[in-house]
Amino acid sequence: MELQTLTYLVVGATFALYIGIAIWARAGTTKEFYVAGGGVHPVANGMATAADWMSAASFISMAGLIAFMGYGGSVFLMGWTGGFVLLAMLLAPYLRKFGKFTVPEFIGDRYYSKTARIVAVICLIVASVTYVIGQMKGIGVAFSRFLEVDYNVGLSIGMAIVFFYAVMGGMKGITYTQIAQYCVLIFAYTIPAIFISLNLTGNPIPQLGLGSTMAGESVYLLDKLDQVLRDTGFLEYTTNVRLSGLNMFMYTMSLMIGTAGLPHVIIRFFTVPKVRDARMSAGWALVFIAILYTTAPSVAAMARMNLMSTVEPESGQHLVYEERPQWMRNWEQTGLLAFEDKNGDGRIQYTADAATNEMVKVDRDIIVLANPEIAELPNWVIALVAAGGLAAALSTAAGLLLAISSAISHDLLKGVFMPDITERQELRASRIAMAGAIAVAGYLGFNPPDFAAGTVALAFGLAASSIFPALMMGIFYKRMNKEGAIAGMLAGLGVTLLYVFQHKGIMFIQSTSFLGPLPENWFFGIEPNAFGAVGALVNFGVAFAVSSVTAEPPAEVQELVEHIRVPAGAGTATAH
């Protein structure tokens, strides 16, 4: 069957499945809308959490970034997986024992302040909207190629799909949709990896293929890739460091603590019946996540190898542009791949030197999606990858939009401004807030500030600098009071936003940046995407300083902290 027809069928079938689930699981109460009724099985929640967390950044963008950064791209692997372990061990069980609907609700009660709750909502919205922009970029990239439409048209279609099933189903619909999306995305990621590993190394297990010799040769895959890159002037794949050791450390830390502070992942642990189930679902989520994250380094290295050998089959032998493979023609139509014949010889020269490099644009986000085409895999595999990329982006976008809408309707309207609002009115407000969030995120997605993973890294930095310290101190430091928490969150978010906006532009509009993206303007060589760790240090420092010169929290609040922290009675959670 022709590729285009097959792609339409596979993607259409998955969309029909998602929409069918949304209709079946339509939320009728706020509890179903916010936390899926609080009765999701730990294994099912683990799978849904994995889908929620493995976004377009993980599926579409991460392997692409590792492919071009080499060893320097390991910050994403270390930061994101390490952060999830941190979340599962240090935060999720305690927050489940507290047993409310949202993260700002915990912060408002723990710090006995509506002001703290409002500040937490602001932090959540800023981080989550930035995160959604990255998902919108992924949705736009996938749709533009596989439906053969313009990027902006693809993004608009994706917004409409998310709007339908997220607004209708709430957390209940999203949870069961995400289980289906996990199955789609993990098959879509691993099957091409198995084929490509078999083609290049003769080993069907990608994780082992990465350390194997090339098929029919005695040279190892990574050694061959290093040699190919050296010949074309690029840095070696296995030794390429991301800017500096300090920057790599801060980038990893920012992603780690940002992961642990992500509200849309944390609220997933509110959907299980008991605290014990929260721990179990975190463990299952790690298992489901590990399948993709241990495969990603192999996909990255093999994709880069395939790309280099396509444009330069033999050393010094450059591909004739008119003879370029179909996959290059397809991606050129999207505007995400571009060639410029600088020397007029009609051949493609791909080098590290900007003056001679004729592959003037290779968007990092196309690598995973293009990988099956580059490796000349069957059409059904290519169609499956298209569905997987869309599943990854849609699943996370839906979770984020729910976090934003619940913060507005539950925390702001019901929690602060309209406490007497009925459940029906609150549910309507949630859906209106979600529709508004989709519109804003979609608008910003038309001009994203970075690659999908880069944009997501910014969001993690914002969560790291604002929400994570407040949660950590709220659980593990009884002396922390409302004044310290509020001052810390505002200071951490403020300094991070100031730094990011200086270099990325206000609201990521590049023309408004005052220092630009130049590394010489960076603080100790720390790039904007990695600055969240510095913001977190500022948050902790300001919070401790302010709390030490202001009154202690009330006795009942300190008792609440003890109750949350002590495992006694951990079989049940506090009632909603």
C-alpha positions in Angstrom: 0.0 0.0 0.0 1.2 3.5 -0.8 2.8 5.3 2.1 0.5 8.3 2.2 -2.6 6.2 2.3 -1.2 3.9 4.9 -0.2 6.8 7.1 -3.7 8.3 6.9 -5.1 4.9 7.9 -2.8 4.3 10.8 -3.0 7.9 12.2 -6.7 8.0 11.6 -7.3 4.7 13.4 -5.3 5.9 16.5 -7.2 9.3 16.5 -10.5 7.4 16.3 -9.4 5.3 19.3 -8.4 8.4 21.4 -11.7 10.2 20.6 -13.7 7.0 21.3 -12.0 6.7 24.7 -12.7 10.4 25.5 -16.4 9.9 24.7 -16.5 6.7 26.8 -14.7 8.2 29.8 -16.4 11.6 29.7 -16.0 13.3 33.1 -19.2 14.1 34.9 -17.8 15.3 38.2 -14.8 17.5 39.2 -13.2 14.5 40.9 -13.3 12.6 37.6 -12.1 15.6 35.7 -9.1 16.4 38.1 -8.0 13.0 39.4 -10.0 10.4 37.3 -12.1 9.6 40.4 -9.0 8.6 42.4 -9.4 4.9 41.5 -6.9 4.1 38.7 -4.9 0.9 39.0 -1.2 1.4 39.8 0.0 -0.4 36.6 -2.4 1.5 34.4 -1.4 4.7 36.1 2.3 3.8 35.6 1.7 3.4 31.9 -0.3 6.6 31.7 2.4 8.5 33.7 5.0 7.2 31.3 3.0 8.5 28.3 2.3 11.8 30.0 6.0 12.3 30.9 7.5 11.0 27.6 6.5 13.9 25.5 7.4 15.1 22.0 10.8 16.0 23.5 11.5 12.4 24.5 10.0 10.7 21.4 10.7 13.2 18.6 13.5 15.5 19.8 15.7 13.8 22.3 17.4 11.3 20.0 17.8 14.1 17.4 19.6 16.2 19.9 21.8 13.3 21.0 22.5 12.5 17.4 24.0 16.0 16.8 25.5 16.6 20.3 26.9 13.1 20.9 28.0 12.6 24.5 26.9 16.2 25.3 23.3 15.2 24.7 23.5 12.8 27.6 22.3 15.6 29.8 18.8 14.9 28.7 19.0 11.2 29.5 20.6 11.7 32.9 18.5 14.7 33.8 15.1 13.4 32.9 15.5 9.9 34.2 17.3 11.0 37.4 14.6 13.6 38.0 11.8 11.0 37.7 13.5 8.8 40.3 13.8 11.9 42.5 10.1 12.6 42.0 9.1 9.0 42.7 11.2 8.7 45.9 11.0 12.1 47.5 7.7 13.8 46.5 5.0 11.6 45.0 4.1 9.4 48.0 4.0 12.3 50.4 1.9 14.4 48.2 -0.5 11.5 47.6 -0.8 11.1 51.4 -1.8 14.7 51.6 -4.5 13.8 49.1 -5.8 16.8 47.3 -6.4 17.6 43.6 -3.6 20.0 42.7 0.0 21.1 43.5 -1.1 24.7 44.3 -3.7 23.3 46.7 -0.9 21.6 48.7 1.2 24.7 48.7 -1.8 26.8 49.8 -2.6 24.5 52.7 1.0 23.8 53.7 1.9 27.4 53.8 -1.6 28.4 55.2 -1.9 31.2 52.7 -4.1 32.0 49.7 -1.3 34.3 48.4 1.1 31.3 48.4 -1.5 29.3 46.4 -1.9 32.2 43.9 1.9 32.4 43.4 2.1 28.6 42.9 -0.6 28.9 40.2 1.4 31.6 38.4 4.6 29.4 38.6 2.6 26.4 37.3 1.1 28.3 34.4 4.4 29.8 33.3 6.2 26.5 33.4 3.3 24.5 31.8 2.6 26.9 29.0 6.3 26.9 28.1 6.2 23.1 28.1 3.1 22.9 25.9 4.9 25.1 23.3 7.4 22.3 22.9 4.6 19.7 22.4 2.9 22.0 19.9 6.2 22.2 18.0 6.3 18.3 17.9 2.7 18.1 16.8 3.4 20.6 14.0 6.5 18.8 12.8 4.8 15.4 12.7 1.6 16.6 11.0 3.4 18.8 8.5 5.4 15.8 7.2 3.0 12.9 7.4 -0.1 14.8 6.3 2.0 16.8 3.8 0.7 20.1 5.0 2.4 23.3 6.1 3.8 23.3 9.7 1.2 25.9 10.8 -1.7 23.9 9.3 -0.4 20.7 11.0 -0.2 22.6 14.3 -3.8 23.8 14.0 -5.1 20.2 13.3 -3.2 19.0 16.4 -4.7 21.7 18.6 -8.2 20.7 17.5 -7.6 17.0 18.3 -6.2 17.9 21.8 -9.1 20.2 22.4 -11.7 17.6 21.8 -10.5 14.7 24.0 -8.8 16.8 26.8 -11.8 19.2 27.2 -14.3 16.4 27.1 -12.7 13.7 29.2 -10.6 15.6 31.8 -8.2 13.4 33.7 -10.4 10.3 33.4 -10.4 10.6 29.6 -6.7 11.6 29.5 -5.6 8.6 31.6 -7.1 5.9 29.5 -6.2 7.8 26.3 -2.6 7.9 27.5 -2.5 4.1 28.1 -3.4 3.7 24.4 -0.9 6.4 23.4 1.9 4.7 25.4 1.3 1.4 23.5 1.4 3.3 20.2 4.5 5.4 20.9 6.6 2.5 22.4 5.9 0.2 19.5 6.6 3.1 17.1 9.9 3.8 18.8 11.3 0.3 19.3 10.3 -1.5 16.1 12.3 0.9 13.8 15.2 0.8 16.2 15.2 -3.1 16.0 15.2 -3.0 12.2 17.9 -0.3 12.0 20.1 -2.1 14.6 19.7 -5.3 12.6 20.7 -3.6 9.3 23.7 -1.8 10.7 25.1 -4.2 13.2 23.3 -7.6 12.7 22.1 -7.3 16.4 18.3 -7.0 16.8 18.6 -5.5 20.3 19.4 -1.7 19.8 20.9 -1.4 23.3 23.5 -4.0 22.4 23.8 -2.9 18.8 25.2 0.4 20.0 28.3 -1.3 21.4 28.6 -3.8 18.5 30.7 -3.9 15.3 29.3 -2.9 11.9 27.6 -5.7 10.0 30.3 -7.5 7.9 33.1 -5.3 9.3 35.4 -5.5 12.3 35.1 -1.8 13.2 32.7 -0.8 16.0 29.7 1.4 15.2 30.8 4.2 17.4 34.4 4.1 16.2 33.1 4.3 12.6 30.8 7.2 13.4 33.6 9.1 15.1 35.8 8.6 12.0 33.0 9.8 9.6 32.4 12.9 11.7 36.2 13.7 11.9 36.5 13.4 8.2 33.8 16.0 7.7 35.1 18.4 10.3 32.5 17.7 13.1 33.4 16.9 16.7 33.8 13.3 17.6 30.5 11.7 18.7 31.8 10.0 21.8 33.8 12.9 23.2 31.6 16.0 22.3 31.0 17.9 25.5 28.1 20.4 25.8 29.9 23.7 26.2 31.6 23.1 29.6 31.6 20.7 32.5 29.9 23.3 34.7 27.2 23.9 32.1 26.6 20.1 31.7 26.3 19.7 35.4 23.8 22.6 35.8 21.8 21.5 32.7 21.5 18.0 34.2 20.5 19.4 37.7 18.0 21.8 36.1 16.3 18.9 34.2 16.4 16.6 37.3 14.8 19.0 39.8 12.5 20.4 37.1 11.2 16.9 36.5 10.5 16.4 40.2 8.6 19.7 40.2 6.4 19.2 37.2 2.7 19.6 38.3 1.2 17.6 35.4 3.3 14.5 36.4 2.7 15.0 40.2 -1.1 15.1 39.8 -0.9 11.7 38.1 -0.1 10.2 41.5 -3.3 11.7 42.9 -5.3 9.3 40.7 -4.5 6.1 42.6 -6.5 4.9 45.6 -3.7 4.6 48.2 -0.2 6.0 49.1 1.2 2.5 48.5 -0.3 2.5 45.0 1.5 5.9 44.4 4.8 4.2 45.1 3.9 1.2 42.9 2.8 3.3 40.0 6.0 5.3 40.2 8.0 2.0 40.0 5.9 0.8 37.0 6.3 4.2 35.3 10.1 3.8 35.6 9.9 0.4 33.9 7.8 1.7 31.0 10.0 4.8 30.6 13.2 2.7 30.6 12.2 0.9 27.5 12.4 4.2 25.5 15.2 5.8 27.3 17.6 2.9 27.0 16.8 2.7 23.3 17.3 6.4 22.6 21.1 6.5 22.5 21.1 3.7 19.9 18.5 5.5 17.8 20.6 8.7 17.9 23.9 7.2 16.9 22.4 5.0 14.2 20.4 7.9 12.8 23.5 10.1 12.6 25.4 7.2 10.9 22.6 6.7 8.3 22.3 10.5 7.6 26.1 10.9 7.1 26.4 7.8 4.9 23.4 9.0 2.8 24.9 12.3 1.8 28.5 10.9 1.6 28.3 7.2 0.7 32.1 7.0 0.5 34.8 9.4 1.8 35.0 12.3 -0.5 32.1 11.1 -2.7 29.2 13.5 -2.4 25.6 12.7 -3.2 24.2 14.3 -6.5 21.4 16.5 -5.4 19.0 15.4 -8.2 19.6 11.8 -7.1 18.8 12.5 -3.5 16.5 9.9 -1.9 12.7 10.4 -1.6 12.9 11.0 2.2 14.9 14.2 1.6 12.5 15.4 -1.0 9.6 14.8 1.5 11.2 16.7 4.3 12.3 19.6 2.1 8.6 20.2 1.5 8.1 20.9 5.2 10.8 23.5 5.3 12.6 21.6 8.1 15.4 20.3 5.7 17.0 22.7 3.3 19.9 22.5 0.7 21.9 25.3 -0.9 24.3 24.6 -3.7 27.1 27.0 -2.7 29.8 25.8 -5.1 27.4 25.1 -8.0 28.5 21.5 -8.6 25.1 19.9 -8.0 26.3 17.7 -5.2 25.5 17.8 -1.5 28.4 18.7 0.8 27.6 18.3 4.5 30.4 19.7 6.6 31.0 21.5 10.0 32.3 24.6 8.2 29.3 27.0 7.7 31.0 28.5 4.6 31.1 25.2 2.7 28.2 23.4 4.3 25.3 23.0 1.9 22.9 21.2 4.2 21.9 24.6 5.5 19.0 23.4 7.6 18.6 20.0 9.3 16.0 20.4 12.0 16.9 18.2 15.0 13.3 17.3 15.5 13.0 15.4 12.2 15.7 12.8 12.9 13.5 10.2 14.7 10.5 10.7 12.3 12.8 10.5 9.3 14.8 7.5 10.6 12.7 4.7 9.1 12.7 6.5 5.7 16.5 7.0 5.8 17.0 3.3 6.6 14.5 2.4 3.8 12.2 0.5 6.2 8.7 -0.8 5.1 5.9 1.8 4.7 3.9 0.4 7.7 6.9 1.1 10.0 7.0 4.7 8.7 3.3 5.1 9.3 3.6 3.7 12.8 6.4 6.2 13.7 4.1 9.0 12.5 1.3 7.8 14.8 3.9 7.3 17.7 5.2 10.9 17.4 1.8 12.3 17.5 0.8 10.1 20.4 3.8 11.3 22.4 3.1 15.0 21.8 -0.7 14.7 22.3 -0.4 12.7 25.5 1.8 15.2 27.3 0.0 18.3 25.8 -3.3 16.9 27.3 -1.7 16.4 30.7 -0.2 19.8 30.8 -3.5 21.5 29.7 -5.3 19.7 32.5 -2.8 21.0 35.0 -3.3 24.6 33.7 -7.1 24.4 33.7 -7.3 22.8 37.1 -5.0 25.5 38.5 -7.3 28.2 37.1 -10.7 26.7 38.0 -9.9 24.8 41.2 -7.1 26.9 42.7 -8.0 30.4 41.6 -11.8 30.4 41.2 -12.9 27.9 43.8 -9.9 28.2 46.1 -9.6 32.0 46.2 -12.1 34.2 44.3 -15.4 32.2 44.2 -15.4 29.6 47.0 -19.2 29.1 46.8 -19.1 28.0 43.1 -21.0 24.8 42.4 -19.4 21.7 41.0 -21.1 22.1 37.7 -19.9 25.7 37.4 -16.3 24.6 38.4 -16.4 21.9 35.7 -17.5 24.4 33.1 -14.8 26.8 34.2 -12.2 24.0 33.9 -13.2 23.3 30.3 -13.2 27.0 29.3 -9.7 27.5 31.0 -8.4 24.5 29.0 -9.7 25.9 25.7 -8.0 29.2 26.5 -4.7 27.4 27.4 -4.8 25.5 24.1 -5.3 28.7 22.1 -2.4 30.5 23.9 0.0 27.5 23.6 -0.9 27.0 20.0 -0.3 30.7 19.2 3.1 30.5 20.8 3.8 27.2 19.1 3.7 28.9 15.7 7.0 30.6 16.7 8.7 28.2 19.1 11.8 29.5 20.9 13.9 26.3 20.3 13.7 22.7 19.2 11.1 20.7 21.0 13.5 19.4 23.6 15.2 22.8 24.1 11.8 24.4 24.7 10.9 21.7 27.2 14.2 22.2 28.9 13.2 25.9 29.5 10.0 24.7 31.1 11.8 22.3 33.3 14.1 25.1 34.4 11.1 27.3 35.3 9.6 24.4 37.4 13.0 23.7 39.0 13.4 27.3 40.1 9.9 27.9 41.4 7.8 24.8 42.4 10.4 22.1 43.3 12.0 24.0 46.3 8.6 25.0 47.7 7.5 21.3 47.6 10.7 20.0 49.1 10.8 22.5 51.9 7.1 22.0 52.5 7.6 18.3 53.1 11.0 18.1 54.8 11.4 21.4 56.7 8.8 22.2 59.3 10.2 25.6 60.1 9.5 26.9 56.5 6.7 29.5 56.7 4.5 31.3 54.2 6.7 34.4 54.0 9.8 32.3 53.1 8.0 30.1 50.6 6.4 33.0 48.8 9.6 35.1 48.7 11.5 32.0 47.5 9.1 31.1 44.7 9.0 34.7 43.4 12.8 35.2 43.6 13.5 31.8 41.9 11.0 32.3 39.1 11.9 36.0 38.7 15.7 35.5 38.3 15.2 32.6 35.9 12.6 34.4 33.7 14.9 37.5 33.7 17.9 35.4 32.5 15.9 33.5 29.9 14.1 36.6 28.5 17.4 38.4 28.3 18.8 35.8 25.9 15.6 34.3 24.4 13.4 37.4 24.2 10.4 38.4 26.2 7.8 35.5 25.9 10.4 34.0 23.6 10.1 36.6 20.9 13.7 36.7 19.7 13.5 40.4 18.5 12.9 41.5 22.2 16.1 39.8 23.6 18.6 42.3 25.0 21.7 40.2 25.3 21.0 37.6 22.5 22.1 34.0 22.4 25.9 34.7 22.5 27.8 32.5 25.0 30.0 35.3 26.1 27.0 37.0 27.7 26.1 33.9 29.8 26.5 33.8 33.6 29.7 31.6 34.2 29.0 30.0 30.8 25.6 28.6 31.9 23.1 28.6 29.0 19.5 29.8 29.5 18.1 26.3 29.2 20.3 25.2 32.2 19.7 28.2 34.4 16.8 26.6 36.4 19.3 25.1 38.8 20.7 28.5 39.6 17.1 29.8 40.1 16.5 26.9 42.5 19.5 27.8 44.6 18.2 31.4 44.7 14.8 30.1 45.7 16.2 27.9 48.6 18.5 30.7 49.8 15.9 33.5 49.8 13.3 31.1 51.4 15.6 30.1 54.3 16.8 33.7 54.9 13.2 35.1 55.0 11.8 32.2 57.1 14.6 32.6 59.7 13.7 36.2 60.5 9.9 35.7 60.5 7.4 33.8 62.7 7.3 30.0 62.8 4.3 28.3 61.1 1.3 27.5 63.3 1.5 24.3 65.4 -1.3 22.6 63.3 0.7 23.2 60.1 3.8 21.6 61.7 1.6 18.6 62.7 0.4 18.4 59.1 4.0 18.1 57.9 4.7 15.3 60.4 1.6 13.5 59.3 2.5 13.6 55.6 6.1 12.7 56.3 5.7 9.7 58.7 4.9 6.5 56.9 2.5 5.3 59.7 -0.9 4.8 58.2 0.5 4.9 54.7 -2.1 2.5 53.5 -4.6 5.2 53.1 -4.6 8.8 51.8 -6.3 11.8 53.2 -9.8 12.1 51.9 -10.4 14.5 49.0 
